[in-house]
Amino acid sequence: MDELIRYARALLLLQLRQVEMSAQAGKGPVIRSEVLLADAGFGGREIADLLGKNYAAVAKAVSRARATRGKEAADGNGAAEGDHGE
């Protein structure tokens, strides 16, 4: 089971890196890995552990992203992108 978890984690991190690289190349929206993982249901401490980042930095990134989404939804922009809130 531990081996399966290790491989799943590696695949997840590779996918996140691909999303980041696409965003940097201008091929997609800039979405932070922290936000993608939070949207997938991971907790802040899990995200920090997965990405090797500080918990406070992860929590701040997720909080800012959610605040931005809330503002966009209030302005009427979020609904057009399929944001249904959380």
Secondary structure, DSSP 4 states (H G I P E B T S, - for coil): -HHHHHHHHHHHHHHHHHHHHHHHTTSS----HHHHHHHTT--HHHHHHHHT--HHHHHHHHHHHHHHHHHHHHHT-TGGGT----
